[in-house]
Amino acid sequence: MDKKKSLRVLILANLLIMLLVTAAVPLPKFSSFATNGEKSDLIALRVDNYSTSNAYLWLDGPAFYYLVVKPGESKIFTVMRGEYFKDVSYCGARDSSIVDLTKYTRLIMPVRSTIEESRAPQ
């Protein structure tokens, strides 16, 4: 009986220690915990594909992303905030440049004039 009782006490003590240790671990920095104007590590990127083929987008910077948007679709992606090398391919066309993704950005393929854009479906 004493052996069973000491085993139970030992298990209970270990559980209590684990509870106290895990309660002291700080939470990771998530965007939902950002307060008082703190910027989160993530940012929205909208890609509008008005072409007739899939648009392929490679982003290489603080993180690497390979994104695909079907023809006629718009998608919003969540990416790590920062500056990226961007490589875009659609309808046989290809474009490479540096893009600053520290704020909300909208990429439109192919690039349209403001008149055409105002008539485009949202």
PyRosetta script that sets phi, psi and omega in degrees:
from pyrosetta import init, pose_from_sequence

init()
pose = pose_from_sequence("MDKKKSLRVLILANLLIMLLVTAAVPLPKFSSFATNGEKSDLIALRVDNYSTSNAYLWLDGPAFYYLVVKPGESKIFTVMRGEYFKDVSYCGARDSSIVDLTKYTRLIMPVRSTIEESRAPQ")
pose.set_psi(1, -41.1)
pose.set_omega(1, -178.8)
pose.set_phi(2, -63.7)
pose.set_psi(2, -32.3)
pose.set_omega(2, 179.7)
pose.set_phi(3, -67.8)
pose.set_psi(3, -41.9)
pose.set_omega(3, 178.2)
pose.set_phi(4, -66.1)
pose.set_psi(4, -41.3)
pose.set_omega(4, -179.0)
pose.set_phi(5, -65.7)
pose.set_psi(5, -42.3)
pose.set_omega(5, -179.8)
pose.set_phi(6, -69.0)
pose.set_psi(6, -33.6)
pose.set_omega(6, 176.3)
pose.set_phi(7, -65.5)
pose.set_psi(7, -42.5)
pose.set_omega(7, 178.1)
pose.set_phi(8, -63.2)
pose.set_psi(8, -42.3)
pose.set_omega(8, 179.6)
pose.set_phi(9, -64.8)
pose.set_psi(9, -40.9)
pose.set_omega(9, 179.3)
pose.set_phi(10, -63.6)
pose.set_psi(10, -44.1)
pose.set_omega(10, 178.0)
pose.set_phi(11, -63.8)
pose.set_psi(11, -44.4)
pose.set_omega(11, 179.0)
pose.set_phi(12, -61.9)
pose.set_psi(12, -42.1)
pose.set_omega(12, 179.3)
pose.set_phi(13, -64.6)
pose.set_psi(13, -41.8)
pose.set_omega(13, 177.8)
pose.set_phi(14, -63.3)
pose.set_psi(14, -42.5)
pose.set_omega(14, 177.4)
pose.set_phi(15, -61.5)
pose.set_psi(15, -42.3)
pose.set_omega(15, 179.0)
pose.set_phi(16, -63.9)
pose.set_psi(16, -41.4)
pose.set_omega(16, 178.5)
pose.set_phi(17, -64.7)
pose.set_psi(17, -44.5)
pose.set_omega(17, 178.5)
pose.set_phi(18, -61.4)
pose.set_psi(18, -39.8)
pose.set_omega(18, 178.5)
pose.set_phi(19, -62.6)
pose.set_psi(19, -44.3)
pose.set_omega(19, -179.8)
pose.set_phi(20, -67.6)
pose.set_psi(20, -38.3)
pose.set_omega(20, -178.9)
pose.set_phi(21, -69.4)
pose.set_psi(21, -43.0)
pose.set_omega(21, -179.2)
pose.set_phi(22, -72.1)
pose.set_psi(22, -25.8)
pose.set_omega(22, 178.0)
pose.set_phi(23, -69.9)
pose.set_psi(23, -23.0)
pose.set_omega(23, -178.0)
pose.set_phi(24, -89.0)
pose.set_psi(24, -6.0)
pose.set_omega(24, -178.7)
pose.set_phi(25, -76.2)
pose.set_psi(25, 127.6)
pose.set_omega(25, 179.2)
pose.set_phi(26, -70.0)
pose.set_psi(26, 151.5)
pose.set_omega(26, 178.9)
pose.set_phi(27, -76.6)
pose.set_psi(27, 147.7)
pose.set_omega(27, 175.6)
pose.set_phi(28, -68.5)
pose.set_psi(28, 159.1)
pose.set_omega(28, -177.8)
pose.set_phi(29, -82.9)
pose.set_psi(29, 103.1)
pose.set_omega(29, 176.7)
pose.set_phi(30, -106.9)
pose.set_psi(30, 157.9)
pose.set_omega(30, -179.1)
pose.set_phi(31, -63.2)
pose.set_psi(31, -27.4)
pose.set_omega(31, -179.8)
pose.set_phi(32, -70.9)
pose.set_psi(32, -17.3)
pose.set_omega(32, 179.5)
pose.set_phi(33, -94.8)
pose.set_psi(33, -3.0)
pose.set_omega(33, -179.5)
pose.set_phi(34, -68.6)
pose.set_psi(34, 127.7)
pose.set_omega(34, -179.5)
pose.set_phi(35, -134.1)
pose.set_psi(35, 162.6)
pose.set_omega(35, 175.2)
pose.set_phi(36, 53.1)
pose.set_psi(36, 46.4)
pose.set_omega(36, 174.6)
pose.set_phi(37, 79.1)
pose.set_psi(37, 7.0)
pose.set_omega(37, 176.7)
pose.set_phi(38, -64.4)
pose.set_psi(38, 137.8)
pose.set_omega(38, 176.1)
pose.set_phi(39, -85.0)
pose.set_psi(39, 137.4)
pose.set_omega(39, 175.8)
pose.set_phi(40, -79.3)
pose.set_psi(40, 169.8)
pose.set_omega(40, 178.5)
pose.set_phi(41, -80.6)
pose.set_psi(41, -7.0)
pose.set_omega(41, -176.5)
pose.set_phi(42, -112.1)
pose.set_psi(42, 153.3)
pose.set_omega(42, -179.8)
pose.set_phi(43, -143.6)
pose.set_psi(43, 152.4)
pose.set_omega(43, 179.4)
pose.set_phi(44, -87.2)
pose.set_psi(44, 140.0)
pose.set_omega(44, 175.9)
pose.set_phi(45, -128.7)
pose.set_psi(45, 119.1)
pose.set_omega(45, 178.8)
pose.set_phi(46, -102.0)
pose.set_psi(46, 131.8)
pose.set_omega(46, 178.5)
pose.set_phi(47, -121.5)
pose.set_psi(47, 118.7)
pose.set_omega(47, 177.6)
pose.set_phi(48, -105.9)
pose.set_psi(48, 119.7)
pose.set_omega(48, -179.3)
pose.set_phi(49, -108.6)
pose.set_psi(49, 99.1)
pose.set_omega(49, 178.4)
pose.set_phi(50, -95.2)
pose.set_psi(50, 8.8)
pose.set_omega(50, 179.7)
pose.set_phi(51, -82.8)
pose.set_psi(51, 179.9)
pose.set_omega(51, -177.8)
pose.set_phi(52, -100.5)
pose.set_psi(52, 9.2)
pose.set_omega(52, 177.0)
pose.set_phi(53, -139.9)
pose.set_psi(53, 170.0)
pose.set_omega(53, 177.6)
pose.set_phi(54, -58.7)
pose.set_psi(54, 143.4)
pose.set_omega(54, 174.1)
pose.set_phi(55, -104.3)
pose.set_psi(55, 128.5)
pose.set_omega(55, 179.9)
pose.set_phi(56, -111.2)
pose.set_psi(56, 129.0)
pose.set_omega(56, -175.3)
pose.set_phi(57, -128.3)
pose.set_psi(57, 122.3)
pose.set_omega(57, 175.8)
pose.set_phi(58, -108.8)
pose.set_psi(58, 129.2)
pose.set_omega(58, 176.2)
pose.set_phi(59, -121.4)
pose.set_psi(59, 127.5)
pose.set_omega(59, 179.5)
pose.set_phi(60, -130.3)
pose.set_psi(60, 116.5)
pose.set_omega(60, -178.7)
pose.set_phi(61, -168.4)
pose.set_psi(61, -124.3)
pose.set_omega(61, 176.7)
pose.set_phi(62, -59.2)
pose.set_psi(62, -24.4)
pose.set_omega(62, 174.6)
pose.set_phi(63, -145.3)
pose.set_psi(63, 168.9)
pose.set_omega(63, 177.6)
pose.set_phi(64, -112.0)
pose.set_psi(64, 132.5)
pose.set_omega(64, 179.0)
pose.set_phi(65, -132.2)
pose.set_psi(65, 141.4)
pose.set_omega(65, 171.8)
pose.set_phi(66, -123.9)
pose.set_psi(66, 112.2)
pose.set_omega(66, -173.4)
pose.set_phi(67, -118.0)
pose.set_psi(67, 144.6)
pose.set_omega(67, 178.3)
pose.set_phi(68, -129.1)
pose.set_psi(68, 131.7)
pose.set_omega(68, 176.9)
pose.set_phi(69, -125.8)
pose.set_psi(69, 126.3)
pose.set_omega(69, -179.0)
pose.set_phi(70, -70.0)
pose.set_psi(70, 158.2)
pose.set_omega(70, -179.2)
pose.set_phi(71, -60.9)
pose.set_psi(71, 136.8)
pose.set_omega(71, 178.2)
pose.set_phi(72, 77.9)
pose.set_psi(72, 4.8)
pose.set_omega(72, -178.3)
pose.set_phi(73, -107.2)
pose.set_psi(73, 158.4)
pose.set_omega(73, 171.7)
pose.set_phi(74, -123.3)
pose.set_psi(74, 135.3)
pose.set_omega(74, 178.7)
pose.set_phi(75, -133.0)
pose.set_psi(75, 147.4)
pose.set_omega(75, 175.1)
pose.set_phi(76, -112.7)
pose.set_psi(76, 125.0)
pose.set_omega(76, 179.7)
pose.set_phi(77, -112.0)
pose.set_psi(77, 152.9)
pose.set_omega(77, 174.6)
pose.set_phi(78, -109.9)
pose.set_psi(78, 119.3)
pose.set_omega(78, -176.5)
pose.set_phi(79, -126.6)
pose.set_psi(79, 164.4)
pose.set_omega(79, 175.8)
pose.set_phi(80, -68.4)
pose.set_psi(80, 137.2)
pose.set_omega(80, 179.6)
pose.set_phi(81, -65.3)
pose.set_psi(81, 137.3)
pose.set_omega(81, 177.2)
pose.set_phi(82, 154.5)
pose.set_psi(82, -172.1)
pose.set_omega(82, 179.5)
pose.set_phi(83, -100.8)
pose.set_psi(83, 134.0)
pose.set_omega(83, -174.2)
pose.set_phi(84, -127.6)
pose.set_psi(84, 150.9)
pose.set_omega(84, 165.0)
pose.set_phi(85, -86.1)
pose.set_psi(85, 124.3)
pose.set_omega(85, -174.4)
pose.set_phi(86, -112.7)
pose.set_psi(86, 133.3)
pose.set_omega(86, 174.9)
pose.set_phi(87, -129.3)
pose.set_psi(87, 119.8)
pose.set_omega(87, -176.1)
pose.set_phi(88, -119.2)
pose.set_psi(88, 138.9)
pose.set_omega(88, 178.2)
pose.set_phi(89, -137.9)
pose.set_psi(89, 128.6)
pose.set_omega(89, 176.9)
pose.set_phi(90, -160.5)
pose.set_psi(90, 143.6)
pose.set_omega(90, 177.8)
pose.set_phi(91, 48.5)
pose.set_psi(91, 36.1)
pose.set_omega(91, -179.5)
pose.set_phi(92, 80.9)
pose.set_psi(92, -9.9)
pose.set_omega(92, 178.3)
pose.set_phi(93, -88.3)
pose.set_psi(93, 152.2)
pose.set_omega(93, 179.2)
pose.set_phi(94, -142.7)
pose.set_psi(94, 140.5)
pose.set_omega(94, -178.8)
pose.set_phi(95, -141.1)
pose.set_psi(95, 136.9)
pose.set_omega(95, 176.2)
pose.set_phi(96, -128.7)
pose.set_psi(96, 138.0)
pose.set_omega(96, 178.4)
pose.set_phi(97, -167.0)
pose.set_psi(97, 178.5)
pose.set_omega(97, 174.9)
pose.set_phi(98, -100.0)
pose.set_psi(98, 133.9)
pose.set_omega(98, 179.5)
pose.set_phi(99, -126.6)
pose.set_psi(99, 137.2)
pose.set_omega(99, -180.0)
pose.set_phi(100, -94.3)
pose.set_psi(100, 108.8)
pose.set_omega(100, 179.4)
pose.set_phi(101, -107.2)
pose.set_psi(101, 51.5)
pose.set_omega(101, 174.5)
pose.set_phi(102, -96.4)
pose.set_psi(102, -5.3)
pose.set_omega(102, 176.0)
pose.set_phi(103, -142.0)
pose.set_psi(103, 168.8)
pose.set_omega(103, -179.6)
pose.set_phi(104, -54.3)
pose.set_psi(104, 130.7)
pose.set_omega(104, -177.6)
pose.set_phi(105, -131.0)
pose.set_psi(105, 142.9)
pose.set_omega(105, 177.2)
pose.set_phi(106, -122.1)
pose.set_psi(106, 122.2)
pose.set_omega(106, 176.4)
pose.set_phi(107, -106.5)
pose.set_psi(107, 128.2)
pose.set_omega(107, -178.7)
pose.set_phi(108, -116.0)
pose.set_psi(108, 127.3)
pose.set_omega(108, 178.9)
pose.set_phi(109, -124.9)
pose.set_psi(109, 128.5)
pose.set_omega(109, -15.3)
pose.set_phi(110, -70.4)
pose.set_psi(110, 162.9)
pose.set_omega(110, -179.7)
pose.set_phi(111, -61.8)
pose.set_psi(111, 132.7)
pose.set_omega(111, -178.3)
pose.set_phi(112, -115.9)
pose.set_psi(112, 158.5)
pose.set_omega(112, 174.2)
pose.set_phi(113, -74.9)
pose.set_psi(113, 166.3)
pose.set_omega(113, -178.3)
pose.set_phi(114, -65.3)
pose.set_psi(114, -30.3)
pose.set_omega(114, 178.2)
pose.set_phi(115, -67.4)
pose.set_psi(115, -48.2)
pose.set_omega(115, 178.6)
pose.set_phi(116, -63.4)
pose.set_psi(116, -39.2)
pose.set_omega(116, -177.8)
pose.set_phi(117, -65.0)
pose.set_psi(117, -35.6)
pose.set_omega(117, -178.7)
pose.set_phi(118, -68.6)
pose.set_psi(118, -24.3)
pose.set_omega(118, 178.6)
pose.set_phi(119, -92.0)
pose.set_psi(119, -8.7)
pose.set_omega(119, -177.0)
pose.set_phi(120, -69.2)
pose.set_psi(120, 145.6)
pose.set_omega(120, 177.3)
pose.set_phi(121, -66.4)
pose.set_psi(121, 142.6)
pose.set_omega(121, 178.7)
pose.set_phi(122, -94.1)
pose.dump_pdb("model.pdb")
